[in-house]
Amino acid sequence: MIAIISAITIGAAHFIGDHFRISSLEGRKELASLTGGIAVAYLLLHLFPLLYEGISVLNRGIFLFALGGFVLIHLVEKYVYKKYPPAQLPQEIDIMHSYAMAGYYFVVGFVLVNLAALGNFELFLFVVPVALYTLLSSFSTHAIHGAQYHSSKSIRLNTLIAAMPFAGAISANFVTISQNVFYSLFAFVAGVMMYIFVRDTIPAENEGNPTFFLIGAIAYSLLIYAIWFF
């Protein structure tokens, strides 16, 4: 049940971000920096160790799945930039990004149910950075495309994305998977997360607020350590 609620939370974050302009959100730079700090802390202090635990199941082959997720999302992006002329890029990026993220969020929802078996804290630590990233990435996409963003096709695609975590979570309740499959899927999701978190959540150059980045990193690190030891 908690996994289903978590999936709905991630979908709701996308839906909310898709329907509000980022320019209307006060403190958006601070929120982006805070999310970046949280994401980096989760990646380095919790996600990597959790992947390492998967070595007992898949040996070092688990990192091939992580590499696959990282490479795949990068290649999708590069394919779009090379295939379409600059005038078509915003629309084509939107479409390709939407389909890629729909598949990603379905797998995320599927993984959530199996991750819940490891404990509610594992689920919580995973959901917080994913939901914050989802919210901010949806805000950013809306801001890039502006008033033209909500075409009927975009609305359908973004509704599809918002529904995917829930669909994945529901599917996982009817499919029993082995530890091998779980760690394979989790490693793939981890690879995608590594790419999008580092690329999209950490403000570049003079953007963002380093103080809020530091607050996010320290606060989430302390939370992770508290869960480890208490």
Buried (B, 14 or more C-beta within 10 A) or exposed (E): EEBBEBBBBBBBBBBBBBEBEBEEBEEBBBBBBBBBBBBBBBBEBBBEEBBEEBEEBBEEBBBEBBBBBBEBBBEBBEEBEEEBEEEEEBBBBBBBBBBBBBBBBBBBBBBBBBBBEBEEBBBEBBBBBBBBBBBBBBBBBBBEBEEEBBEEEBEEBBBBBBBBBBBBBBEBEEEEBEEEBBBBBBBBBBBBBBBBBBEBBBBEEEEBBEEBBEBBBEBBBEBBEEBEEE
